[in-house]
Amino acid sequence: MKRTVRDLSGPLVVVNRFAVKQDPRLFEQEFLQHVGRMGRLGKVELMATFRSLNRPQMFTHFGFWRTLGAFLEAVHDEVFQRQAEHLGALVETRADQAECLGEVIGFRASGLLRSARTVVTQYRVTGDRDAFEERLWARADHLARHGGPSGACIFRSIISPQEYTTLDWGEDSHLFEYVWHSDRFREIGAEIAEFAVSETDVSRCVAEKGGRLTGLQRWYPGVAVSMR
């Protein structure tokens, strides 16, 4: 079997999902201390941690590392490993390495997630992947057009390319809810379901470190930009 050599200088998004075994508040406190230390390393451009509102024991964390090499260097750090081992005893966890395919953003969106309504969705594609991605972009575009200061990021797993994660957010909660429950949004969601199974968490951003991403492909509604 031919071995794929990955570029250590390219960007990487690490998506961690945690199911806390005991007290979610204790885990949240200790995990955010761990995240703070990673941020001080200066090799993570943006980190954001989300807690599910419907399932308070469930967390999702996104780490936008500047390079794959920086991430590998960090995880081999002895302090990092000790903290990760301690936190690992508190949760059932799944880590994925992903690429951010791009972001669709609406008018006057600041991109600050701490005050936004957020929804994190995980997908496993069971049908045509191109058709699935096309519908993800159509839904993101609809949200950005009609949801006011809002947006969506789409991530595809590097390890399992049939798996995706989306992060939808809106800074105006009323507009976000209106679009999320609109007939057109539901219609596109039904089309997406023809190509993938999904799990959705309405979430709250409990921590965000870093500014807007540099070099991230952005698609403003109505502007034709290739996201591939």
N, C-alpha and C positions, 0 to 999 in steps of 0.2 A: 504494500500500500504506500502510495506517495505521501510524504509528510508535508503539510502546509506550513510554511515559514511566515510568521506574522511580523509586520513592521513595528518595531519597538518605538518608533518615533510618532506613530499615529495616535489620535485621540481615542479614548475609551470611556464608555459609560458602564459603570458597575451598578446593577440593580439587585439589591438585597431585599428579601421578603422574610419577615419574622412572625412566627406564631408564639407568643409569650406563654410560658407554662404556668407562671404564678402571678405576681403582682405587676400589671403593665406599667404602673406609675414608676416603680422601682427600676424596671428595665429602661424606660424612657429616660430617666435621669442619668443612669450610668451609660447608656448608649450615646447620649448627646455629649457627655464628657469625652467619650472615645472619639466622636466625630470632631469635636473641638480640637483635639490633639492632631487629628489628620489634617484639619484645616491649617494648623500652624506649620505644617510641613511645607506649605506653599506650592504644592504640586497638584492640588485639586482646584479646578476653576470654579465649580459650583457644587454645593451639596444641599439636598433637600430631603427631609424626613416627613413622612405622612402616616397618620394614625387613622384607621378605619372608624367611622362613626357608628356603623352597624355592628362591627365586630371589634371592640376596643382592644382586644389582645393581638390584633393584626397590624403590622407596620410594614411600610415599603420605604426604602431609602435609595435615592439616586445620587451617585457620585460621578461627576464629570471630571475625569482625570485628563490632564494635559497630554500625557503620553502613556502608552501601555508600559513602557520601561519604568516610568515613575511609579505606576501602580505596583509592578512586580518588586521594585526596590522597597516600597513601603510595607508590603505584606511579609517581607522577609526580615523586617526589623524586629528585634527581640521584644521590645516593649509592646509593639503592635500585636505580636503573636500572643503574649500573655493576656492582654486585654481581650483579644478575640476569643481566646480559650475560656476566659471567665464568662464573657457574655454568651458564648455558645452553650454553656450549661443552663442558661435561663430560658432558652428558646429552641424551637425547631426552626431551622433556617434553610433557605435556598438562595444561592448566589448565582447571578448570571452576568455574563459579559455581553454588552450590546453596542450597537452603533445607533446614533441618533440620525434618522433619515431626514429630519428637518422639523421646522416649527411653522405653524400658521398662526399669525397674530392679528387681532382686530384693531380697530381705530382707537388711538390714545391708550393702548395697553401698556402698563408699566412693566409687567412681567414679575412683579413682586407677589410671591405665592402665600406669604404669611396671612394676608388679609383677604385672600381669594377663596371662593368655593371651588373645591377640587374633586375630581373623580379619576381614580386609577383603575384601568381595565387591563386584564391579562387575556391574551388570545392564543389559541393553538389552531393553526390553519389546517383544515381538513380537505379543502378544495383548491381551486385555482388561486395561486398566490398573487399573481398580477391583478386579477379581478378583485381580490380581497383588498390589496393595497389601494387600488383605485377608489374603492368605496370608503376606506378610511380617510383619504384625502378629501373626498367629497363631503364627508361629515364634518371634518375639521374646518373646511372652507365655510360650510353653512353656519357653524358656531361663530366663526370670526366675523362673518358678514352681519349676523343678526344678534349676537350676544354682547354688543358693546365692547368694553375693554376686556377682551377674553382671548383665549388661544388654545392650541393643542400641540403637543410634542408626540412624535411617533418613533418608537424604538423597535429595532429588530435584533433578535438574539444572534450573536456571532457563533455561539456554540450549537444552538438548535435553531436554524433559520426559519423553521415553521412557527416559532413562538415570537409573539410581539407584546409590547406593553404600550399603552397610550396614557398620556396625562392631559386631561381636559381641565381648564380652569376659567373662572370668570370673576372679575373684580366687582361687578354689580350682581349680587346674588339673585335679585329678582329677574333680571334679564337672562341670566344663566339658566335659572329654573324654567323660565318661559320657553327658551329655545330647547332645552333638554327634553321637555315634555311636549314639544310641538309635533304635529302630524308628520312633517317632513323629516324631522330628526328621527322619529320612530320608524319611518319608512326606510330610511337609509340603514338604521340599525337592523331591521329585518333582513335587508339585503346582505349585510355583513354576516348575519347568522347563517346564511346559506353556505358560507365558505369557512366558518370557524366556530369553535366553541369558546365561550368567554366567561370570565368572572369579574364582576364590577364591585368596587368599593367606593362609596361616597366618603371622602376623607377630609382631614384637617391637617394643614401643614404645621407641624409642631416645631420645626427648626429649619432655617434657611441660612446658608453662609455663602457669601460670594455675590458678585453682581451678574448682569446679563452676560451670556456667553459670547465670546468673540469667535468668529469663524463658523458659527452655526448657520446653516442654510435656513433662510426665512422666506416664507411665501405670504405675501400680503394678498388678501382676497381680490380677485379680478386681475391679478398680474400673472401672466403665464411664465412659470419658472419650473424647470425640470428639477425634480427632487431626487433623481437617481445619480 
